[in-house]
Amino acid sequence: MSESVTLTEKILRKAGDLNVDLIGAIPAESLDEFAGMEVNWNKWGTMKRPSDYVPDARSVVVVAEVAFGPTIDLAVRRRGGWNYVGYKPLEVDTWEIGGYLQSLGYEAKVLPSHLSQKNMARLAGMGSFGKNTLLLHPEAGPYLRIDGIVTDATLEYDQPDETDLCGDCKRCLQACPTGALQPYRIDAEKCLVHQRLHGPDDTQYARLLEQYSPRLAPGAYIMCQHCQQVCPVGEEPPWERS
């Protein structure tokens, strides 16, 4: 058995001890084509290459967990920034796997915020893009949350799945409160998530923000999930299944 197969199996076993629902690996250079693309959700700037994080990057480990409920997208304003508190369990598990790789002598950079997480997961075969621009998993629908680890370890790689899960469906396009969606494209400036993150709240979207991105406490909001909620892929949100 090759070293890459053995190491991959060790990582899979480690993930099995955690709350991870899906884990995969892709060659680091497969994300290079997205370098330079604008990231405008949190004013991060532009996408980077995995080698910008780990100079001898060979692989990206992709970690995914299914959303546990609507509050997964609770965003809290703190110290001038936004904190998605519902993503913390995923972050903890990702750090566990990254730390495990480090304990084996490999370099591992966790939480690379300037890499395309949706494309990571797509390339790892965890789903394909929907018309709402979200990653769609055949069973979990649009409810996967994704993280990653850049490492100099060589692993066994997964293959992308380009299955069209949307077909002729246009529910998300028709349901978007601001008309921000076209098939597989989004006008970020119109998206209520972008509007909530970048404010102010007293814009032309104020009424829609109140309806689709409600405030739960001072500085704490549920981000708009309407294009997810109407998506029929997976039939119903995972937390509502018996």
N, C-alpha and C positions, 0 to 999 in steps of 0.2 A: 504494500500500500504506500502510495506516495506521501511525501510530507504535507503537501497541500490538502490532500484528502483527509489525513489524520487530523490536521489542525482544524479544518472545517467541521469535522465531526465533534471535536472538543468544544468548539463554539456553539454548535447546535445543542449539545448536552447542557452547556452553561445556560443558554437561553431557556431551555426546558425547565430550569429551576426558578425562573423568574416569571413575570406576568406577560412576557412577550407572546404575541399571537402569530407573527410571521417574522422570519429572519432570512436574509439572503445576502449575496455578495456579487459585486460587479467589478470589472477592471477599472482602475482609477482613471485611465485615459478616456474611458467612455463618456465622462462628464466634461472633457475639455471643450467640446463643441459648444457648450452653453456659456463658456467664459465670456464676459463682457455684456451679457444680457442684463437689462435693468431689473433691479429688485426694488419695488416701490411700496411694498406694504408697510414696512417699518423704517423707511428711509435708510436702507442698508447700502445703497449704491449699486454696484454691479456684481454679477456672479464671478467667482474665482475658479481656479483649477484645484483639484485635490493636492497637486504638488506645491501649491502656495501654502498649504498647511503642513504637509509632510514632504520634504524635498524628494525622498525616495519612495513616494507613494506608489503602491502596486494595486491596492484593493480598497474598495469602500464596502463596509458592512452596513447593510440596510436593516433597520429595526422598525417594526410596526406593531401597534396595538390598536384594537378596535375601541372606538369611543364608548365610554361607559354611560353616557347620558347627555342631555342637552347642555349641562353645565361644563362640559369639556371645553366649550368655547367662552367661558367666563374670562373676561379681560379686566385687570385691575390697574388703574392708573397709580403709579408710585414713583416718586422722585423724578418726575418728568418723563417717565417711560411707561410702557405697557407690559404687564406680566400675565401670561396665560397660566393661571395656577393649575388648571386641569391637566396640563401637559407634564406636571412634575413627576408623576409615577413613571411615565415613559422616559423622561430624562434620567431618573435614578437607575432604571434598568439599563439604559444605554451606557451610563457611566460604569455600571457593574461589568458589562461586557468589555468596555474599553480598558478598564483596570485589569481584567483577566488577561487580555492580550499583552498588556504591559508586564504583567507578572511572568509571562512566558518569554519575555525578552524582546518583544516587538514594540516599535513606536506606534502610538495610537492617539489620534486627535479626535476628541469627542465634541459633538454639537457644532459642526461646521456650518455656521448660519448663512454663509454666502454661497452655498451649494444648492442646486435645485433638488429639493427633497422629493417632489412629485416625480421628476425624471429618474431619480435614484430608484424609487419603488417600481416605476414602469419598467426600467431596464432589468430589474431583478425579478420580473414576472409576477408582480403583486397586483397587477391590474392594468387598465388602459385609460386614456383620457376620455372623459365624457364631454358632452356639449356645454356643460357648466364649467369647464376647464378644471374640474376636480378629478382626482384619480378614483376610478370606480373599480371595486373588487366584486367579483361575481356574487359573493355571499354577503359581504359586509357593506356593499354599496359604496357611498361616498364617505363612509365613517371610519376609514383608516387614518391614524395619526402616525407620522413618520419621523424618524431620526436617523442619524448615521454616524459612522466612525471611519475616518481615513487612517489607513495603516500601511506599513511597509511589508506586511505579511502577504504571501502568495496563497490564494485560496481557490477552491473550486467555484466556478461562477455559474449563476443562474442565467436563464435566457428570457428576453422580453416576450410578453404575450400581447399581441396587437388585436385581440378580439374586439370587434365593435359591439359594445354592450348597449348602445343607444338606439341603433336602428333608425326608425322614422320618428321616434319619440321627441317631442319638443316641450315637454312640461316645464322644464327649468327655464327655457327661453321665454315662455309665456307668463311664468309666475314671477320673474324677477321684478321687484317693486319699482325699480328705476329704469328698466330696460337696458341694463348694463351688459347683457349677454347676447352674443351672436354665436352660431355654432363653433365651439372650440375656441372662442375668443371672448375676452372680457375687457370692457372699458373700465379700468381701475378707478378712474376719477368718479364714475357714477356708482360704483359698488358701495353699499352701505357699510361694509366692513372698513373700507378705505375711509369713508366719510367719518365713521366713528373714531377711528384711530387718529385721523389728522384734523378733524373738527374745523371750525367751531360748530357747536350743536344748533346754532340759530341760522342755519342755511335754508335753502329751498327744500332740503330733505328733513327738516326738523320733525314734521309729523310722522314721516316714514321711519325715522330713527326711533321715535318713541314707541311705535308699533312693533317694529321688527328687531330692534336692538335695545330692549328695555334696560333701564337702570335698576339694579337690585339693591344697591347701597351707594353712598357717595363715592364716586370714582370707580364703581364696579358695574360692568355692563355685560350682558350676553350679546355676543356678536351675531349678526344676521345669519341664519342658517336656512333661509327659505328655499334656495335652490337645491339644498340637500334634502329637505323635508318632503319635497314633491317628487324626488327621484324614485322611480319604481325599481331600480336595480337593487336586488336584495329584498325587495317587497316591503319590508318595514324595518325601522331602526332596530339594531341588534338588542338594545335593552328592553324592547317591547315583546320579544319573542319568548315563547314559553319554554 
